[in-house]
Amino acid sequence: MNLLEQSHFIDMNNNFQNNGWVLSHDECEIKYTLPGTPYKHFSIKLQKSKTVVSIPILDSDAQYTTNVGDTLCACVFLQKHLNNFLANNDN
């Protein structure tokens, strides 16, 4: 099943879009960017043997990138860090 069609993605997508983040995607990666902040993004990248997530580091133009077990873990990870990002920013 396509990641974009999975129920846990749909919930996460609604959360991002309700907070002004814009989705872009291809077959292997989904990415959310906030207009006006090109260096801050949240992403899930599907690779052959792993799922890679990337989140913005607060007060920095750097990203934190790590591997997670599957797409459900990736969605939970991004949602948790989106909530943290929103709680600590005026965006």
Secondary structure, 3 states (H helix, E strand, C coil): CCHHHCHHHHHHHHHHHHCCCEEEECCCEEEEEECCEEEEEEEEEECCCCEEEEEECCCCCCEEEEEECCHHHHHHHHHHHHHHHHHCCCC
